[in-house]
Structure formats: C-alpha cells, structure tokens
Amino acid sequence: MEIEKIIYIVIGIIMIIGYIPTFIDLIAYKKKAINTMSYVLWGIANGATCYYSFVILPDLLFQIMSSIHFFSCVSLIIINSLIKEEAKAAS
C-alpha cells in the first residue's frame, strides 16, 4: 500500500474518532455538548462533500469517509435536539 493512501486512511479515521467524545457526552451524560449552528454548517459542508464523492469523484474510500462525516453531523444534531426537547419538557 502506498504511503499516501495510508495517510489518507489514518487522517480519515482520526477525524471520525473525533466525533466519539461528543456522542458520549450527548448519549451517556445527556449533556448539550454541541453548538448546533456549527454542526448545521458542518453538516451542510459534509453533505455537499458526500454528494461530490458519489456524483463527481467516485472513490470508494472517499465515499465512505464523507458519508460517515455527514451522518455523524446529522446524528449529533438530532440527538442534541432531542435532549433539548427533554430538558424543556422536564421544566
């Protein structure tokens, strides 16, 4: 395997691992742990990148990475919204 491909894979994995602490904060501790507007903007950017990966640059690894980023952003926004709703209902 070429060094460029290894670096590409490692960077993608590191970026995906970066979502894990936020998921833990939201799911396990029920903390509102994200700035929703930031994740909406990142979700839009990742959605466009995901679209690009399937329509313009059909590279399987790029498609997988961009899809994971997009769905992670969308999932975090949804979970965060549900936590906000629970907090409002409890008060």
C-alpha angles and dihedrals in degrees: 000000000000119000091237091059092047091051090047091053095044093050091049092050092049091050091050092047086056090072094058098079090051092050089050092050092049100040105031101032099026089226120155091237105162139070099236096206091053091051092046089054092045089047091053091048092046091046090054090047091049090051089048091052093055101038108030109019109030100195114146096214091047090048092052094047095045092046092052091049092048095047091044091056093046092047093050091050091050094046091047091051091050091051090050090051091050091049091051092047092050094053 
